[in-house]
Amino acid sequence: MPKSFLAAVVACVPVFAQEPCPSAPVYVPCDLVFDTADLPQNPYTQMELHAVFRSPRHRTFRMPAFWDGGKRMIIRFAPNEAGDWDYRVTSNVAGYNGKMGKITATASDTPGFVRAANVHHFSYADNVTPHLWIGATEMRFAFAGPDEARQLIDRAAAAKFNHLRFSVLGGPEDSAKIFPSADKPDPAYFGRLDERILYLNGKGIVADLILASGPDHLTTRFPGWQERERLIKYLVARYSAMNVTWQGVDEFERYASGRELLKELGGLLKKLDPYQHPRSTGTSATSASLLDDGWMDHVIQSAAENAVGAVEHQLYAAPFVNTGFVDAKGPDAFRRGMWNAAMNGQYISTNGVDTPDPKQFAAFVSFFSGTRHWDLEPYFDVDGGRALALEGIEYIVYVEKPGPVEVLVEKHGYDVMWINPLTGETITQKKDYKGEKFTGEPPDSAHDWVLHLSREGKKESMLKSYKFEARRIMMQEVEQTPQKVPYEIGEPSKTDWSLSTKMPYAAKVKRETRATRSMMWLWTGEVAADGQGFRVLGTSQKGLFDIPDNIAKRYPAVLHVRLAAINGNGKVYTVDKTYQISK
C-alpha cells in the first residue's frame, strides 16, 4: 500500500476519548473508535450505535457502527467533500448518546467512488472522470495467505485491473468459521479483510464484494430475515466507506428463491449504504431479470454467447459487466471473447488476474484506455465486422474474420489505424480518410484485426469540456407489433410439454431481407406466477431448450416464452408465446 494512503487511514483511528478524526482526506476511511466496558454482552446483536454526519453543503450521511471485537465499536466514515463535517451520535448506551463532534475533510486527488453513468457506462463520483471497468474474479482471495493475497493485488495492479471480485463469506465451511453462529462474527477475519480491501483501494482497485458462494448458502447460514439484515448492516458499516461494489451472491439462480432473496438484500443495501455503491449480483447467465425489482443499477452477465449481451444491451438502460466471456480453449478464444464482449457494449471481468495471454490483455486495456469508451455504443452501419461508435468522432470495428470492411461515417476527416489484438502493434494509414463510406481490408488475414477511425484532434479538444458525456444515449423503442416483427415462434408448436423431454425451438423468419440475414436471437422463459424471474433458454435461431427445474416452484406451471432478436441494422423485436409445462 502506498505509504501516504496507509498513513491517512491510520491517522483516523484514535480512541473516542480523544479528539476523534480531527482531519481526514476526502474518500479516505476515518474510524471513530468507541472502546469501553459499557457495551452489552453481545454488541453485534444488542448494541445500537450510529452517527449522522452533515457535510459542508448540508447533506447528511447516516453511518451505523460495527463491532470490532471485545468491547470495541467503530463508526467508519469517508468524507466525500472537503470542509468541516459535523456529526451527532445516537446510541442505546447513555454515555455515547448525543455525543457531537467535527471532522475537517481535506482535499485529495482521488476522483471518488465508482457509480453508474451515461446509461451504459461508469464514472467516478466527481462526475468528470470516466471509469473503464476492467475486472478479475478471484473467488478465494479473502481466504488466501497474507503474502499470497498481497502478491495477487500487486499483479492485478501491474496488469491494469481496477476491480477485483471475490467472495466475502466463501462457502459453507468458510462461513462456519467466520460466523460460528449467525449472531456472532469473527472480528479477526474481518480485520484482515479490512487491510486487504484498503490495500486494493490504495492500488486504485475497487473491491467487488460477493456475499457468499454456493447454492442456498446465505439462507442456510442466516435463515431468518433479522439475521440477514444484521449481516448487511454489519457489512455496510464495515465497507461502505471504502471503494467497493456489492455483487450479491455468486449465482442467484442456484437459490430456491433467489430473486426474492436478492430483492431483500439489495433493498437493504440500497437503504443502508449512504454512498450508494453500485449493486448487482452474480449469475449463471444474466442478472437482467432482476432489474425491475428496483435495487440494481448494473447488470452482470456470465453467458459466453454474444447474443445475450448484444440483445440485452438494446433492451435495458443499465451498464453491463461480462464475467463469462472467458473460454477454456486458450488465448485465442479469450481474446475473441474479450473483444466481442466489448462490441456488445459490455465491460469485462476476467477469470483471474493471470490471464491466458497477458500481451493480448494489455493490448485490449491500452487501446480502450485511449478511446472515449464512456460514449461508445454498438454501431450497425458496418459490413465485415462488429462495431462501436460515437458517431462523427470515433468508430471501432472488430474484424474477427479478416476480409473487406465497409463503414458508414459522418462526413469528416479521420485518422485510420489498424490494431493487431494479439500484440497491440498498430499500423497507421499515412493519408487521412475523408468521406462518408470507408472501405478497406486488414493488413493480413492471419488473424483478427481492429479498425480504428478517429478524429484524434477533436477528441483531445472534447476532453477540455466540463461535460462528462458528448451525447445523451437514447434507448430504442422495441418493436412488438406482430405485423411488423419479421419473424414468429415456429417451435415449440405444442402448447404443453414436460421438462423431462428436451423440447426443440425454432424461429421462423417471415420475410427475408438483408437485415434479417444476420439476426442475433435470445430466448427467455419465465413463470410469472412464481416470481423467480426469467431464465435464458436459448441463443440461436433453432435448437433445444435448456430449462432449469427451479424456473418454477410448483408444477404444472404456465411458462411465458419471449423471443427477442436484433437484426443487422440494430433493430430489436420481441414476440411472446405461452405454454404449460410439467416435470
N, C-alpha and C positions, 0 to 999 in steps of 0.2 A: 504494500500500500504506500502511495506517496506520503512522505513524512508530514507535509503540510495538511493533508486531509486527515490523517490519523490524529495529529495534534489538535485539530479543530474539534474532532469528536471527543477526545479525552478531556479537553478543557471544559466541556459542557457536562461533566459528570461529578458535581460536588455533592456532599451531604446536604440534605434540605435545610439543616440548621444554619448552614452558611448562606451567603447571598447566592441563590441558585442561578446558574447560567447568566452571568452579567452581560455576556455578549455571545453571539453565535453567527457564523457566516450563513448567508441565505442558502437554503436547501441542504444544510448540514445538520444531522440529528443533534438535538440538545436534550439531555436527560435531567429531569427533576427527580431527585432521589429522596424517598421517604424511608428512613431507616430508624425503626423504633420498636420498643417492646409492646406497643399498644395495639398491634394488629390482632385480628381474630384468629382462631385456631386454624382455619383453612382460608387464607386470604383469597385463593383462587375463586372460591365459590361465595365467600361471605363478605369480602371487602368491596365497598362501593367507594370509588375514588376517580374523579376526573377533573380536568381543568378546562375552562373556556378561555381561549386566547383571542384577543382583539387586535387586529392589525392596525398599522398607521392609517389605513383608509377605512377603518371601522368594519372590516369583515371579520366574522368570528369562526373559530375552529374549536370544535369540542373533541378533546383527546382523552380517551379512557386510560387508566393506569393498568400495568400488568405486574403480576407477582414474579419476582426475580429470585425467589428462594429465601428461606429463613424468615426474617421479619422485614424484608426489603421490598418496597413497591417503587415502580418507576413510571413517570409520565414522560413519554418520548415525543418530542415535537421538533419539527423543522420549519422555521420561518420561511415564507415564500416571497417576502418583500422586505427591503431594507427599512430600518427605522425602529422606533420604540413600540414594543408589543406589551400590552397589559394582560394579565391573566388573573383568574379567580378560581380557587379550588373548592370543590364540593365533595363531601365525604360523610360516611356514616360513623367515622371516628371524629369525635368532637374536637380533638386537638388540631386536626387538619382543616375542618370545615370553615369556609370563609377566608382562608389564607389568600393574600393577594401579593402580587409581585410584578416585576417588569423584566423584559429581555430586550436588549438592543441588538437588532439584526444588522450585520454589516454586509456590504455589497460583495459579491463574488462573481467570477466569470462563468459560472455554470448556467446553462440555459434552462435548468429546472427539470421537472419530471416529464415523462412522455405522456402524450394524450392523442386521441384520435382527432384527425383534422382533414378538411377538404374532401369529405365524403369517403374516399377510399384510401386515405393516407394517414400519416402520423407527423406530429411536430413535437417540439418541446414546449414547456409551459410559457415561454416568453412570447409565443405566437409569431415568432420570426424565424426561428431555426428549424429547418426540416429534419426529420428523423428517418434515416434509411434503416429499417428493421432488418438486421442480419443476425439470426439466432442459431443456437445449437441446443440440442436436448442431451442432457447428461442426467438421467433419471436418478442415479445413485450418488450424485455429487454431495448431498448433505451427510452421507454416511462414509465418505472416503476418509482416509487418514489425513492429518493436517498437512503433511508435506505433499501428498498426492493432490489434495484439493488446491493448494497454492500453486503448484506447478500447472495444474489444469487451467486455472484462471490466467496464469501468465501466458500459456499457449493460446488461449482464447483471445486475449488482448493483442498478442503479436499477430494473430491471423485476422484481426479487424472485426471480430464478433462484437456486437454490442448488446446481445441478450443471451442469457444462459437459463435454460428451462430445466427444472428439476422438481422432485417430489419432496415436500416438507416432512410428511409423516411416514413416507416409504410404504412398505407393505404391512400386512398384519403382524408379522414378527417384530418389525421395527417399531410400530406404534405401541405394541405391548410394553416396550421398554421406555418409549418417550412419554407415554401416559400409562403408568402402572395401573391407574384406574381412570375412568373418564373425568373424574373430578380433581385430578392432581397431575400436572405436567412435571417433567424433569427439567428444572431450570438450567442445569449444567449443559444439557443438549442444546437448548435454545440459546444459551450464551455463546456456545461455539458457532452456532448458525449465524448469530448476530455478527460475529467477527468476519465470517466468510462473505456475508452479504455486503458489509461495509468495505471489505477488500475488493469485491466485484465493483461496487459503485465507484470506489476510488480509481479503478481502472477504466471507468467510463462504460461499464457493463450493467445492464438492467437485469434484475433477478425476476424470472418468470416463475411464480410460485404455484405449483400444482399441489393441492392439499394432500392427496393420498393416491396410492396406486392399488389396483386390484378390484375385482367386481364386488360391489356392495360393501366395500371396506369401511367407509365412513359411517354408514348406517348400522353396521355391526359393532364397530368400536364405540360409536356415540349414538345409541339407539333413540334417545329422547331429543326432542327439538330444543329443550333447555340446555342440554349438554352440547349440542351443535352450536347454539347461539353463544355459549361461553367460549367455545373454541374459536369462533370467528372473531369475537370481541378481543380475545387474547392475541390473535394473530394481527389484527388491525392495530391494536395498541403497540405491539412489538415492532411491526414492519412498515406501517403506512408512512412513517417519517423517512423512509428510505426509498430509493428509486426501484420500484417493483411493479409488476403486473400480477393480477390474480387470474389463474387459469383452472379453477375448478378441480376436477378430477382427471385422471389420465384418459379414460374413455367413459363418457356418461352413459353410453348405450348398454354397458355391462351392469348397470344398476337396475333393479326391478322397477323402480320408479325414478329413473334418472332425471327426467325433466322436472318433476315435482321437487326433487331434492335440490337441483341446481337453482330453481326459482327461489327456494327458501334461502340457500346460501348466498346466491347472487344478490338477492334483495337485501340481505343483511350487510353485505359488503358495500352495496350502493348507499345504504342508510348510514353506516358507521364510519366509513373511510372519508375523512374530510377532504382529502386530496383528490378523490375520485380517480384513482389509478385505473388504467384500462382493465376491463373484465371480459373473460370468455371462459371456455372450458375445453379440455382435451376431448378427442372424439375418435371413433373408428373410421369416420368418413367426413362429416361436416357438422359443425355446431350451428349452422344457419337456421335449423329448425327451431332453435330456442330464441331467436331474435324477437319474436312477437311478445315474449314474456317481459320485455322492457328493462332487464337488468344488464344485458350485454351491450358492449359498444364496439366489439370487433369479432370477427369470425375466424376460428381455427379450422383448417381442413387437413385431413390426413389421407384423403383419397389420392392415389397416384394418377388417376385418369384425368386427362386435360379437360374433358367435358364438364366435370363437376366444377372446377374453378372458372372456366370460361363462361358457362351459363349463369352460375350464381353471381358472378361479378356484375352481370347485367340486371339481376333481379333485386339485389339488396344494396342499400346505401350504407355500407359499413366497410372498414378496411378488412383485408383478408391476409392471414398468415398461413402458409402452406408448410406443414411439418411432415408430409408424406410423399414428397416428390422423390425421395432417395430410393434408388433401386439397388438391390443386392448384386446386380450383374456387373458392377465395376465402374471405373471412371467415366466411360463414355455415357452410360445410362445416367450417372449422376449429373454430368454436365448438361445433357439434353433435358433432363427433368428440371434442373435449376433454371435454364433459360426459358423453357416452356411455361413454368410457373410464373416467371416474370412477365411473359407475354399475356398471361391471363389477367395481369394486373395485381398479382399477389406478391407479398413479401415472403421471405423464406426462413425456415429454421431447420438446420441440418441434423442428422442423427449422429451427434458427437462433434467435438471440436477438431478431431483428427479426421479430416475429410479424405475421400478416396484419392483425390489429386489436388494438393494444396495450390499448385500453379494455376489450375483451371478455376479454382475457387477465388484465388486472388485476382485473376483477370476479371471475373464477374463483379466482385466488390469494387475494384478500382474503376471499372467502366461506369457502373451506375452511380458511384460517388461523384462523377463529373457531369451527370445529367440533371435535369430538373425533374427528378423522379417523383416529387410530390405533386406534379401537374400532369403526369403522363397517364393516359388511359388507352385501353385496347383500341386499335385502329384497323379499319377493314377495307379501305380503298387501296388494296395491295394484292398483287398476284405473285406467287412464288415464295411466300413466306408468311410469317405471323408478325404483327407489328404493334408497337406502342407509339403514341404521338401526343405532342402538344402542337396542334395544327398551326402552321405558319412559323414555328420556332424550331421544332426538333422531331425527327422521325427515326425510330429504331426498328429494324426489321431483322428477325431471326430467320435465317435461311437454313433449315435443318437438312433439306435435300438440295444440294447445290444445283443451280440452273438459272435461267433468266428470271430477273426480278423487275417488276413494274410497280411504281408507287406514285399515286396522285398526290401532289403537294400544292400548297398555296404558292402563288407566283412571287418568288423571291430568289435571291442568290443563296446557295447553300454550300457549306464545306462538306465534302464527301470523303468518308473514311470506311475502310473495311477492317474489321477486328477479327483476329483469329482467337476463338474462345478457348483453345487448348493452351495458348501461351500468353495471350494478351497483346501480342505484337500487332502493330497497325500498319496499314498501307493507305496512304493519303493520296487521293486523286489530285494531280498537280493543278488542274484547272477547276475552279468552282463551277457548280451546276446552276444554271438559271433556266427556269421554265415551270411547267405545271405537271409534267409527267416524266419522272425519272425512270430510265431503263438501264439495266446493267447486269453483269454477272459476277459472281465471286471470283477471286483471283485464281482459284483452282477448285477441283471437285473432289479432293481427297477427304474432306471432312466438312462439317457445318461451318457457317460464317455468320457474322453480324454486320449489317449495313447501318451506318450512322449518317444521316443527313441533318445538318445542324447549322444554325446561324449563331456561331460562337460569339461574335461581337454583340449581337442583340442579347444573348443570354447574359453576357457579362454586365451590360447596362441594366438589365432587369434586376440583377442582384442588389442594385442600389436602391430599389424601390422599398418603401415601408410595407407594402402589401406582401403577405405570405404567398398567396396563390395568384397566378396570372389570369385565371378564368374561374367562373363558377361552374362546377361539374353538375350537369343535369341528368337525372335518371330517365331512361326512355320509357315510354308507355308500352307495356307488354300487350301484344295483340291476342285477344281471347275470343273474338267473334268467329264462330265455326266456319262461316263462309269465307273468311279472309285468311284463315290458317291453312297453309299449303299441304298439310298432312293430317292424318287421323290415326287413331289406335286401331290397328288391324287385329292384333293378338294381344292378350287372350280374347278369344271370341266367346268362350264360355263365361257365364256370369257368376258361377260358383265353382270352387275347386278346393282341394286340400293342399296344405303345405307339405305333405309327405311326397307330393309329386312336383318335380321341377317344371314349372309352368313356362312355356315359351312366350316371348313377347316380340312384337314387331310393329314398327310404324310404317304406314303406307303413304307415300308421297302422292298427293292428288294431282299436282301439276308440276312438271319438270321445268326448271329454269336454271340459269347459270348459278344463281344464288343457292338453290337447293342441292346443288351437286357437292357442296362442302358443308353439310349440316353437322352440328355437334349436338348430341342427344343426352338428356338427363331424365331418367325415370325415377320418380319417388313415390312412396306409398305411405299412407297414414290411416290409422284407425282413430278417427277424431274423438269418438266417444270415450276412449281410454286415456286420451291426453298425453300419449308418450312422445308426440312429435313425429315428423316424417322421417323415413329412412331411405337411403339411396338403394334402388333396386336394380338399376342397370345404367350403362353409359354408352350404348351403341344403338344402331337402328333396329337391330334384332338380336335376340339371344335368349338366355334363360334367366328368369327372375331369381334373385338371391334374397329371400325374405327371412329375416330373423324371427325366431319364435316369440321374442318379447316385444314385437311390434304391437301386440295386444295383450291385455291382462285376462280377457275372457274370450272363449271361443264357443260357437261360431261368432265371427266378427265381420263388420262391414268395412272393407278396405277401399279407401279413396286413392286411386292411382292418378298421378299427374305426369304428363309428358311435356317437358319444356325443351325447346330446341332453339338454337341460334343459327341463322343462315350465313352464307358467305358475305353478306353485306352488313352483318352485325345486328340484324333484326331478330328479336326474341318473340316466340309464340308459345302458348300453352294450350293444351287440351286436357280434359279430365274424363274419367270413367270410374264407375263404382262396381265393386264385386263383393260377393260374400265368400269368406274363406273359413275353413275349419282346419283342425290339426290332423 
